[in-house]
Amino acid sequence: MRNFEDYNPVTVALYYLSVTGITMFTMNPILHVLSFIGGVIHFSMVKQKHKLSTHMMFLSIGLILAIIRPVFSHNGATVLFVVNDNPITKEAFIYGLNSAVMVVGVLYLFRVFSVIMTGDRLLYLFGSFSPKTALILSMGLRYMPMLRHQRRITADAQTALGINKDDNVIDRIKGSMNVFSATLSWGLENGIITADSMAARGYGSGKRTRYTLFGFGWQDIVIIVITLGLTVFVSVMLGRGEFFTEFYPLFRMNPAEGAAFAGYAAYGALLLIPVFFKIAGIIRWKYLTSGI
């Protein structure tokens, strides 16, 4: 069984669109906590460097968001304490904490999406109905790491030649501007060369053909059906008001029982789809290797 990120880009994109869409269009704390936990689990399953720095950055953003709301918004009936004649209310604190959990959870999910959906996958996803958009998007994704790499090369070269100095702030700013100017010139020149190369190869002169490595099998259909089924069920529960949450003037929300509990369970199951494929893949791999 393949990992979830190895399935068709349409399947993966539809899944993450459904998961993030639900948590972005509701203010229910339980859904946001589930989204946050799911985002952290998804992120932990993706193989990439600098995971710790990403965790620290996202958690710092969440901490800032959680603090800003009660400091600048004084709505709510329950005053916890007063700072410089400004009341800090329990409702504003809960609202800020809830918003922070939602934002950080979505950031984790989008981070995983950006890692999984590489340039060739985005080209496949958008190429069927907008080839030009797909081309621009894939070229943009290609140029970003190239520009970062060229910036480092330019900075190292100018430092070795003694052009860049870091004696004071002014020198550092001038050095950064020199590196930026040289990198920008390189990027523009590289873009012109790329355009000439595409024209020489006949781009735009006839009907375009497509070649893709991504197949669409019955397993993709099963995943899409399960994703849409769970998404529709959670959306119905949301439309019926089962996830009702009110922050002002007093914090209130529906108890997690009955239909609301079924909605939470459905969203939790939706978040666990990639985890299921990951665990199933590990079990299958251990089973196959045990017979060697």
N, C-alpha and C positions, 0 to 999 in steps of 0.2 A: 504494500500500500504506500502510495506516495505521500510526501509531506504536503500540507495544505498550500504552501506557497508555490508548489510545482504544478498546480492545476491551471486551467485556462485563465488568462487575465480577466476575461469577462466575469468568470465565477468569483475570483478574488475581489475584483473591484465592486461587484454587486454586494458581496458580503460586507466589506468595510463601509460601504455607503449606507447599508442598512443599520449596522451597529452604531456608527457615529450619528446617523440621522435621528435615531431614537433618543439617545442621550442629550443631543443638542436642542431638541424641541420639547423638553420637559424639564421641570425643576424639582422632580421627586428625588429626595436624598438617597433612597435605597437604590434606585436605578443608577444614580451617579456613582455610588460606592461600588456597585457591581461593575460598572464601566471602568472605573479606576483599577480595580483588582484584575479585571480581564485585560486591560491595557498593559499592566505591569507583567502579567504572565505571558502575553503575546510578545512583548519586547524581550523578555528573558529567553524566549525560545529562538529568537533571531540571532544568528551568528554575526557579530560585528564588533569592532573595536570601540573603545572609549565608552563603554556602557556606564561606568561609574560616573564619569563627568556628565553624561546625559541625565542620569538619575538626579544628580545634584542640581543641575540647571532647572529641570522640571519641578523638583520639590521647592527650590528657591522661588520660582514663579508662583507656585501654589501658596507658599507662605506669605508672599507679598500681597497677593490677592485677598487672602483671608484676613490680613491685618487692615488693608485699606478700607474695606467696606464699613466695619464698625467705627473706624476713626472719622470718616467723612459723612457717614449717614447715621442719623440719630433717630430714625423711625423705630417704632416698637413701644410696647407698653411696659415691658419689664426692664427696669434700669438695674444694671449690674453695679456700676460705679460711675463716678463723675471725674473727668479730667479737664481742668481749666474751664469749668462751668459747662462742659460738653458731656452729655450723658452717653455712656456706652451701654447699649441695650442688648439683651439676649437675642432678640429677633434679628437684629442687624449682624450680630456675630455668627449666628447660625446661617443666615443668608450668605455671608461672605465665605464661610467655610464650605458651604454647599457649592457655591460658584467656583471656588478654587479646586475642589475635587472634580467637578465637571470639566473644567478647562484642562487640568493636568491629565485626566483620563483620556480626553480627546487628543491631546498632544501625543500621548503614548501611542494611541491607535494610528494617528497620522504618521508618526515616525516609523512604525512598523510598515505601514502602507508604502511609504517612500522608499524603504529598503527593498521590499518585495517587488514593487512595480518599477522595474528597471526601464531604461530607455527603449529597449526592443519590445517590452511588454506594453508600454504606453503607445508606441508606434502601432502595434497590433490593435490596441483598444480603440484608438481614434482613426486609424487608417481606413477603416471600412466606410465611414460616412464623412470624414473630413481629412483627406490625405495631406493637404497643405498644413493644417493645424498640427497633425501628427508629426510632420517633418520639422516644423518650427520648434515644437516641444522637444523632440528628441535631440535636435541640434543644440538647443539651449541647455539641456541636461548634459550634453557632451562637452560644451564649451566651459561650463562652470569649473569642473576639476582641471581642465586644461589651463584656464586663466590663473587658478590658484598655484598650479605647478610652475607656470611661467613667471608669476610674481616672485616666488621663492628663488628661482634661478636669477632673475634680474636683481633682486635685493642682494643675493650672495655675490654676484659679479661686481656690482657697484661698491659693495663693502670691501671686496678684495682690491679694487682699484683705488680705494681711498676717497671715493666720491661721497659716500654717505658717512656722516659723523653723528655721534650721539652725545656730544659734549653737553648740550642743553636742549630744552624743549624746542626752540626755534630750529636747531639743526635737525632734530628728529622729524619735525613737520616737513622741512624742506626735503629731507631724504625720502620720506613717504610719498611726497608729491612727485618726486623724480621717478620713483618706482612705479607709481600709478600711471604716470604719463607714458613711460616706456611700455608697460604692460598693455595699456589701452591701444597704443600704436600697433603693437604686435597683434592684438586681437582684431583690429580693423583690417590690417594687411592679410591676416589669415582668413578672414571672412571673404575678402575679395578673391583670394586664391581658391577658396572652396567654391565660390560662385562660378568662377571661370572653369574650374574642373568639372562641375556639374553640367555646365553648358556644353563643354567639349564632349561629354559623354551622352549628350542628347536628352538631358532632362527637360521635360515639358514639350518635346517635339511630337509625341504620340501618346497613345493610350498607355496608362501605367499598368503594370502587372504587380502582383503581390506574391511574396514567398514568406511563409511563416513556419516556425518550428513547433507551434502550439496547436495541439489537437483538441477536439471537443468531443468527449466520450460520454458514456452513460453515467459515469461517476460525477461528472460536472452537472449533468441534469439533476441527479439526486441531491447534490449539494444546493443547487439553485432552488429546487422545490422546497427543501427543508428550510433554507434561509428565508424565502418568501413567505412560507407558511407561518414560521415563528414571528416574522416581522409584522405580518398582517394581524396575527393574534394579539401581539403586544400593542399594535396601533389601535385595534378595536377596544382593548381595555383602557387605553389612554383616552380614546374618544368618549367612552362611557363614564369617565371621571373616576375610575378605580384608583388612579394614582394622584388623586387630588392632594395638593399641598398649598398651604397658605402661610405666609411668613409675617404679614402685618395685618392688624396691630398685634395679634398673637399668633405664635407658630402652631399650626394644626396640619395634620395629614391623616388620610384614611389608614386604619390599622391593616397590617399585612396579613389578611385572612380572606378566605373565600376566593372570589374572582381576582382580587388584587394579588394574592399569593400565587395564583396560577400565572398571572402576568409576569411577576418577578421570576418565577421558575422558568418561564419560556424565554425571557431575556437572558437569564443565566445560562440556559442550554444553548442559546444562540452564541454567546461569548465562548462557550467551551468547544465549539465545533473544531477550530484549529488544534486545540489541546487533544481532542479525541484522535485526530489523524496523527499527531505527533506520537502519542502513546502507542497507538496501533502500529505505527511504523517501527518503533523501538522493539515492541513485542515480536513483530514479524521478523525483524533482523536478528534478534537473539534466537528465535526458533530456527531460522535458516542456518545460522552459524553454528548452532549446537550440533547439527548433523554432520559437520565437516570433520 
